[in-house]
Amino acid sequence: MATASATTPTIAQVRAYTVRGKGADYHDQSGYHWIDDHIATPMSIYPEYRRSRQSFGINVLGTLVVEIEADDGTVGFAVTTAGEIGAWIVEKHLARFLEGRPVTDLERIWDQMYRSTLYYGRRGVVLNAISGVDLALYDLLGRLREEPVYALLGGPVRDELQFYATGARPDVAKELGFIGGKMPLHHGPAEGEEGLRKNLDALADMRSRVGEGFWLMWDCWMSLDVDYATRLAGRAAEYGLRWIEEALIPDDYWGYAQLKRQVPAGMLVTTGEHEATRWGFRQLLETGIDIIQPDVGWCGGITELLKISAMADAHGTMVVPHGSSVYSYHFVVTRTNSPFAEFLMMHETAEEIVPMFAPLLLGEPVPENGRLRVPDTPGFGVELNPEVERTRPFTH
């Protein structure tokens, strides 16, 4: 009988690069962009950091590109948000668990990366780096087997994805065929009743533009407290708010449980883009929220997202990943408890559809009339744009 090492390619080298400007760190924009236009954040309690998220450093990390080369020369890659810090972690720490191993050792590699970084990791940039490695492994395995990643996950459960759009113009999103529009919340508790009124006025105006039946949601980006979120949700019910997203800081599980009990009947409570691992999402699921929104590039990659999704399914909770382009599309199309997906409108004014990670990826698909058939190209089906400058700051 042939041994695994004789039939399965092994990992020859792991390389980590950084990219500045747009890409996976889509907050790294120059010039005007709706994604940095007076959006409520945890830092909004400080007036000097209220106008721009870049003012407090939301774009300091930049994009991390992970390449994994097999011993036959095939290269898989993935991108996430982690920058030079992530590149250092990949090159100096994580690479040892990959090089020389069979490319199929996904579970073993993930477990060793996670356990070995517990003393300084668990969440945040370390899990971003682990996610990038995991996604690159799936891309490599798909290329070697000449299969799309969704085939590696058990195959599609639907013919196409349907999307809601996140951006400043849900009215335009409706015209473009999306099932709903999620707006950024602009004013937090520190801006008092005037800010609360401005939030509600913006919602009322958008409802008048899109009419009844079109989903409207608020992305609160960790900016509220339970009292403010409860009052905001209660007054927003008049305008048919579909859900209130990431209202509280990620660590306030008790607050999410309280908020879920207090929002108007029929309004959904959602969160999870800044949560990570099955253990973090176990705590989140126990709060009773309606939809979890892990980012596959931050929560631990597909290897971990599969576990998170299975746990959510057992709780009767939907999984609608935070927008991460092809990396979430290949997952969502294989899960029955992920009935729709997020598309992040990265056009400056959210009035046109452009690829989410542009200009970093070539072949990145975008929805047409709010829908997308996930391409059957091997791996995640995209390539790095050779015209985008990237730097390898560390080696091993």
C-alpha positions in Angstrom: 0.0 0.0 0.0 1.3 3.5 -0.9 2.1 5.7 2.0 0.5 9.2 2.4 3.8 10.9 1.9 4.2 9.1 -1.5 0.9 10.2 -2.8 0.1 13.5 -1.1 2.1 16.6 -1.9 3.9 18.2 1.0 4.3 21.9 1.9 7.7 23.2 0.8 7.5 26.8 1.8 5.3 29.4 3.5 5.8 33.1 2.6 4.1 36.2 4.1 3.7 39.6 2.3 2.2 42.9 3.1 0.2 45.3 0.9 -0.8 48.9 1.6 -3.8 50.6 0.2 -7.3 48.9 -0.1 -7.1 45.1 -0.6 -8.2 43.0 2.3 -7.7 46.0 4.7 -10.5 47.9 3.0 -10.4 50.6 5.6 -7.0 51.6 4.2 -8.5 54.2 1.8 -7.1 57.5 0.5 -9.5 60.4 -0.2 -13.2 60.4 0.5 -14.9 57.1 1.2 -18.2 56.4 2.8 -16.6 53.8 5.0 -14.7 56.6 6.9 -17.4 59.3 7.0 -18.3 60.0 10.7 -19.3 56.4 11.6 -20.0 55.6 15.2 -17.3 53.6 16.9 -16.1 52.7 20.4 -13.8 55.7 20.1 -16.7 58.1 19.4 -16.8 59.0 23.1 -13.7 61.1 22.3 -14.6 64.1 20.0 -11.2 64.2 18.4 -11.7 60.7 17.0 -15.3 61.0 16.0 -15.1 62.2 12.4 -12.8 59.6 10.9 -12.0 56.0 11.9 -8.6 56.5 10.3 -7.9 59.1 13.0 -7.6 56.4 15.6 -5.8 54.0 13.4 -8.4 51.6 11.9 -6.1 51.2 8.9 -2.8 50.7 10.7 -2.5 47.0 9.9 -2.8 46.7 6.2 -3.2 43.6 4.1 -1.5 40.3 4.8 -0.9 37.9 1.9 0.0 34.3 2.8 1.5 32.1 0.1 1.9 28.3 0.6 4.0 26.4 -2.0 3.7 22.6 -2.4 6.7 20.5 -3.3 5.5 20.2 -6.9 5.6 24.0 -7.3 1.8 24.6 -6.9 1.1 27.8 -4.9 -2.0 28.6 -2.9 -2.6 32.0 -1.3 -5.1 34.0 0.7 -5.4 37.5 2.0 -6.6 39.0 5.3 -6.1 42.0 7.6 -2.9 41.6 9.6 -0.1 43.5 8.0 3.5 43.3 9.2 2.5 42.0 12.6 0.7 39.1 10.9 3.6 38.5 8.5 6.0 38.2 11.5 3.7 35.7 13.2 3.4 33.6 10.0 7.1 33.6 9.1 8.7 33.4 12.6 6.1 31.2 14.4 3.5 29.4 12.3 5.6 28.3 9.3 7.2 25.5 11.4 3.9 23.7 11.7 3.4 23.6 7.9 6.7 23.1 6.1 7.3 19.4 5.5 3.7 18.4 6.3 1.2 16.9 3.8 -1.1 19.6 2.4 -4.1 17.6 3.7 -3.1 18.0 7.3 -5.6 20.9 7.8 -6.8 19.9 11.3 -3.4 19.1 12.7 -1.9 22.3 11.4 -4.7 24.4 12.7 -4.6 22.8 16.1 -0.9 23.3 16.4 -1.0 26.9 15.3 -3.8 27.7 17.8 -2.3 25.8 20.8 1.2 27.2 20.2 -0.1 30.8 20.2 -2.5 30.6 23.2 -0.1 32.5 25.4 -0.3 35.6 23.2 -3.1 34.9 20.9 -6.7 33.6 21.2 -8.2 36.4 19.2 -7.3 39.5 17.2 -4.3 39.7 14.9 -3.0 36.2 15.8 -6.3 34.6 14.7 -6.2 36.8 11.6 -2.8 35.3 10.8 -4.0 31.7 11.5 -7.0 32.4 9.3 -4.9 33.6 6.5 -2.7 30.4 6.6 -5.8 28.2 6.8 -7.4 29.9 3.8 -4.2 29.6 1.8 -4.1 25.9 2.6 -7.7 25.4 1.3 -6.7 27.4 -1.9 -3.7 25.2 -2.4 -5.6 21.9 -1.8 -8.3 23.0 -4.3 -5.7 23.9 -6.9 -3.9 20.5 -6.4 -7.2 18.6 -6.7 -8.5 20.9 -9.5 -11.6 21.6 -7.5 -13.2 24.7 -6.1 -13.0 25.1 -2.4 -16.8 24.6 -2.0 -16.4 21.1 -3.4 -13.9 20.4 -0.6 -16.6 21.4 1.9 -19.2 19.0 0.7 -20.6 20.8 -2.4 -23.2 23.5 -2.8 -26.7 23.3 -1.3 -28.0 26.0 -3.6 -27.4 27.1 -7.2 -26.5 30.7 -6.4 -26.0 33.1 -3.5 -28.3 36.1 -2.8 -26.9 39.2 -1.1 -27.7 42.2 0.9 -25.4 45.2 0.5 -23.5 47.1 3.1 -22.9 50.8 2.4 -24.2 54.3 2.6 -26.9 53.9 -0.1 -29.4 51.2 0.5 -31.7 52.9 -2.0 -29.1 52.3 -4.7 -28.6 48.7 -3.5 -32.3 48.1 -4.0 -32.0 49.3 -7.6 -29.1 47.0 -8.1 -31.1 43.9 -7.0 -30.0 43.3 -3.5 -32.4 42.0 -0.9 -31.5 44.6 1.7 -29.2 47.4 2.7 -27.2 47.8 5.8 -26.2 51.3 6.7 -23.5 52.5 9.1 -24.7 54.2 12.2 -23.3 57.7 12.3 -23.9 58.9 15.9 -23.2 57.2 19.2 -24.3 57.8 22.8 -21.8 60.6 23.4 -23.7 62.7 20.9 -26.8 62.6 23.0 -30.4 63.0 22.0 -29.4 65.1 19.0 -27.3 62.3 17.7 -30.1 59.8 18.4 -32.6 62.0 16.5 -30.2 62.3 13.5 -29.8 58.5 13.4 -33.6 58.0 13.3 -34.0 60.8 10.8 -31.5 59.1 8.5 -33.4 55.8 8.9 -36.8 57.4 8.2 -35.4 59.1 5.1 -34.0 55.8 3.8 -37.2 54.0 4.4 -39.1 56.6 2.5 -36.7 56.0 -0.4 -36.8 52.2 -0.5 -40.4 51.7 0.5 -41.8 48.9 2.5 -40.5 45.3 2.3 -36.9 46.1 1.6 -34.6 45.1 4.4 -32.9 48.0 6.3 -30.3 47.2 8.9 -27.9 49.2 11.1 -24.2 48.4 11.6 -23.3 49.9 14.9 -19.7 48.8 15.0 -19.4 48.2 18.7 -20.3 51.8 19.5 -23.3 51.6 21.8 -24.3 50.6 25.3 -27.3 48.5 26.3 -29.5 51.5 27.3 -28.8 53.5 24.1 -29.1 50.4 21.9 -32.5 49.5 23.5 -33.9 53.0 23.0 -32.6 53.2 19.5 -34.1 49.9 18.5 -37.4 50.7 20.1 -37.8 53.9 18.1 -36.4 52.3 14.9 -39.1 49.7 14.9 -41.5 52.3 13.5 -39.3 52.3 10.3 -39.1 48.5 10.0 -35.5 48.0 11.0 -34.6 44.4 10.2 -31.7 44.1 12.6 -29.3 45.9 14.8 -25.8 44.7 14.3 -22.7 44.7 16.6 -24.3 47.2 19.0 -22.0 46.5 21.9 -18.3 45.7 22.4 -17.6 42.0 21.6 -16.7 41.0 25.2 -20.1 42.1 26.6 -21.9 38.8 26.2 -24.2 39.7 29.1 -25.2 42.9 27.4 -26.1 41.1 24.2 -28.3 38.7 26.2 -30.0 41.7 27.8 -30.4 43.5 24.5 -31.9 40.5 22.8 -34.6 40.4 25.6 -35.3 44.1 25.2 -35.5 44.8 21.5 -39.0 45.0 19.9 -40.6 41.7 18.8 -39.4 40.7 15.3 -36.3 42.8 15.3 -33.1 40.7 15.1 -29.9 41.1 17.1 -26.8 40.2 15.2 -23.0 40.3 15.8 -19.8 38.3 15.6 -17.4 39.8 13.1 -14.9 40.6 15.8 -15.4 37.2 17.6 -13.1 34.2 17.0 -12.9 30.5 17.5 -15.6 28.0 18.5 -15.2 28.9 22.2 -15.8 32.6 21.6 -18.9 31.8 19.5 -20.2 29.3 22.1 -20.4 32.2 24.5 -22.0 34.4 21.9 -24.6 31.7 20.9 -25.6 31.3 24.6 -26.8 34.9 24.6 -29.6 34.0 22.3 -28.8 36.4 19.4 -30.4 35.7 16.1 -27.5 35.7 13.6 -23.8 35.3 14.1 -21.5 37.0 11.6 -18.0 35.5 11.8 -15.4 36.8 9.4 -13.6 33.8 7.8 -10.4 35.8 7.6 -10.5 36.6 11.3 -12.3 33.9 13.2 -9.8 31.1 12.5 -10.4 30.3 8.8 -12.6 27.7 7.2 -11.4 24.9 9.4 -12.7 26.7 12.4 -15.7 28.3 10.7 -17.0 24.8 9.9 -17.1 24.0 13.7 -18.7 27.4 14.5 -21.4 26.9 11.9 -22.2 23.4 13.1 -22.6 24.7 16.7 -24.8 27.5 15.5 -26.9 25.1 13.5 -27.5 23.1 16.6 -28.7 26.3 18.3 -31.0 27.1 15.4 -29.0 30.3 14.7 -28.2 31.6 11.2 -24.6 32.1 10.1 -24.1 35.0 7.8 -20.4 35.7 7.5 -19.0 39.2 7.6 -18.2 40.3 4.0 -15.0 38.6 2.9 -15.5 38.1 -0.8 -14.6 34.7 -2.2 -13.5 33.4 1.1 -17.0 33.5 2.5 -18.8 32.7 -0.8 -17.3 29.2 -1.0 -18.5 28.6 2.5 -22.0 30.1 2.4 -22.9 28.2 -0.7 -22.4 24.9 1.2 -24.4 25.7 4.4 -28.1 25.4 4.8 -28.1 27.7 7.8 -26.4 30.5 5.8 -29.3 31.5 3.5 -27.8 34.7 2.2 -24.5 36.6 2.1 -23.1 40.1 2.7 -21.6 42.2 -0.1 -19.6 45.2 1.0 -20.0 48.1 -1.4 -16.5 49.4 -1.8 -17.2 52.1 -4.3 -16.4 55.5 -2.7 -20.0 56.5 -2.6 -21.6 53.0 -2.6 -23.3 53.8 -5.9 -21.6 51.2 -8.1 -20.6 47.5 -7.7 -16.8 47.0 -7.5 -14.9 44.0 -6.3 -14.5 44.1 -2.6 -10.7 43.5 -2.4 -9.9 45.6 -5.6 -7.3 46.0 -6.9 -5.5 43.2 -5.1 -7.3 40.2 -6.7 -7.8 39.2 -10.3 -11.0 37.3 -11.2 -12.9 38.4 -8.1 -16.6 37.8 -8.8 -19.3 40.3 -8.0 -23.1 39.9 -7.8 -25.4 40.7 -10.7 -28.9 41.7 -9.7 -28.0 40.8 -6.2 -27.1 37.2 -7.0 -24.0 35.2 -7.8 -23.1 31.7 -9.0 -19.9 30.8 -7.3 -17.3 30.0 -10.0 -16.0 26.4 -10.2 -12.4 27.5 -10.8 -9.9 25.5 -8.6 -9.3 26.9 -5.2 -10.9 30.2 -4.4 -10.8 31.0 -8.1 -8.8 34.2 -7.9 -5.2 35.3 -8.5 -3.0 38.0 -7.1 -2.7 41.1 -9.3 1.0 41.3 -10.2 0.7 45.1 -10.6 -0.1 45.5 -6.9 3.2 46.0 -5.0 3.8 43.7 -2.1 6.6 43.4 0.4 8.0 40.4 2.2 9.2 42.1 5.4 10.5 38.9 7.2 11.9 35.5 6.2 12.6 32.4 8.0 
